């Protein structure tokens, strides 16, 4: 599902397309802004988005075999909530 399909799903719930697009944009921007501040976003029944710090580590260039240092970075982590896990398993209530 892409963003326009998500907007279409919101429209199917009875909201005008312009308002649905604004709602989807607002939610996505709020999630992005919160993660940018290294804060987590918990959506009850769906899951939690959070930031994980990845430390600097050693690696190698596969083309040359040369050792390199991979710099520290941050990555986004998603942990599915129980309701979402159950839905995927087909155990939805």
C-alpha positions in Angstrom: 0.0 0.0 0.0 1.3 3.4 -0.9 0.3 6.8 0.3 -2.4 7.4 -2.3 -3.9 4.0 -1.6 -3.9 4.9 2.1 -5.8 8.1 1.3 -8.2 6.1 -0.8 -8.9 3.8 2.2 -9.7 6.8 4.4 -12.0 8.2 1.6 -13.7 4.8 1.6 -14.6 5.4 5.3 -16.7 8.4 4.2 -14.3 11.4 4.3 -13.7 13.8 1.5 -10.6 13.1 -0.5 -9.0 16.5 0.3 -9.7 16.1 4.0 -8.4 12.5 3.9 -5.2 13.5 2.2 -4.7 16.3 4.8 -5.3 13.8 7.6 -2.9 11.2 6.3 -0.2 13.9 5.7 -0.7 15.3 9.2 -0.4 11.9 10.8 2.7 11.0 8.8 4.3 14.4 9.5 3.6 14.0 13.2 5.2 10.6 13.3 8.2 11.8 11.4 8.7 14.9 13.6 8.4 12.8 16.8 10.9 10.3 15.5 13.3 13.1 14.4 13.3 14.2 18.1 14.4 10.6 19.0 11.0 10.0 20.7 8.9 6.9 20.2 5.4 6.8 18.7 3.1 4.2 20.3 -0.2 3.4 18.5 -2.2 1.2 20.8 -3.2 -2.1 19.0 -0.9 -1.3 16.1 2.7 -1.0 17.3 5.5 1.3 18.3 8.0 3.2 16.2 11.2 4.1 17.9 14.8 5.2 17.2 17.7 2.8 17.8 21.2 4.1 18.0 23.7 2.0 16.1 27.2 2.3 17.3 30.3 2.7 15.1 31.5 -0.7 13.9 34.2 -2.3 11.8 33.3 -3.6 8.4 35.0 -4.3 5.1 34.6 -3.3 1.5 33.4 -6.4 -0.3 35.0 -5.2 -3.6 38.5 -4.6 -2.2 38.5 -6.5 1.1 39.7 -3.3 2.7 38.8 -2.7 6.4 36.6 0.3 6.9 34.9 1.9 9.9 31.1 2.2 9.5 30.0 5.4 11.3 27.5 5.4 14.1 23.9 6.0 12.9 20.3 6.0 13.9 17.7 3.6 12.5 13.9 3.4 12.8 12.6 0.3 14.5 9.0 -0.9 14.5 7.6 -3.4 17.0 4.1 -4.7 16.1 1.5 -4.7 18.8 -0.4 -7.8 19.9 -3.6 -6.9 18.0 -1.6 -6.4 14.8 0.3 -9.7 15.3 -3.0 -11.5 15.9 -4.5 -10.0 12.8 -1.6 -11.2 10.7 -1.9 -14.7 12.2 -5.6 -14.7 11.4 -6.6 -14.7 15.0 -8.3 -11.3 14.8 -11.2 -10.8 17.2 
